[in-house]
Amino acid sequence: MARMVQCVKTGKEGEGLDFAPYPGDLGKRIYENISKEGWESWVGHQTMLINEYRLTPVDPKNRKFLEEEMEKFLFEGGSDIPKEFVAPKE
């Protein structure tokens, strides 16, 4: 049976992550409070940030920025979308 969590991102109960997706206390907090659906929404947002800002995740400054945006996105109501971003047409 899948582990269920009350996801703070989606506001509903959902299947929990299989493991902490990030190291340290933040990873533990994500594991305990974010569903797979909530995490997938972050991964999409993170990809957009990396592409729009041309970030290199191995750069310590870029990693710090992404970590801050991850906390905002998952726990503080959202992360800003770059003003230059144009959503792809379906």
N, C-alpha and C positions, 0 to 999 in steps of 0.2 A: 504494500500500500504506500502511496506517495505521501511524503511529508507535506503538510499544509501549513501555510502562514497567512496571517492577516497582513496583506501588503499595504505599506504606507504610501506607495506610489500610485497604485490603482484604486486603493480604497476598498478592495474586496478580498475575500479569501481566495487563495490560489495555490497551485503546486509550488512548493519551495524548491530552491536551488539544491543541486546534488552536493555541492561543496562551496566553500567560501571563494568567490571569484577574484578576490583582491587580498593582499596580505594585511596583517595587523588587525587593529581594533575596527577599522573601517570595514574590512572584509567580513569580520564577525558580525558587525551590525547589519551589513547587507544580507548575509546568510540568514540571519534571524528575522529580518523584517521586509525582505523584498521577494516577490514571487518570480517565477521564470518569465512570466509575461512582463512584469515591471523591468526586469533586467534586460530583456530583449529590446524594450523601448529605449533603454539607456545605450545599448550597443549601437542602435541605429543613429541616435543623436550624437554619440561620440564619433562615429564614422563621418557624419556631416561636419562636425567641428574640425576633425583632422584634415578633411579635404578642403574646407573653406579657408581655414587658417594656415594650411600647408604645414601642419605640425609633424614633428618627428618624435614618436613616443619614446625613443631612447634618450632624447635630450632631457636632462633633469628639469629645466624650466618648463618644457612642454608637458612633462609628466605631472608636475605640480599643478599647472593650469588645469589639466584634464581631471586630476583628483578633486580639485576645488569645484569644478563644474559638475562632476559626478555627485558630490555631496549635495549641491544645490538642486540638481535634477531629481535625485531620488528622495531627498528628505526635506527640502526647503521650498517645494512648490514649483521648481523649474529652473532651467538654465536658458539664458538668452540665445536666440538664434542670430547669427551674424547678419547685419543689415544688408549685406551684399547677396545673401542666399536667395536663390530662386528655386522653388520646389519643382521637381520634375513633373512634366505633364503626363497623365496616365493615358 
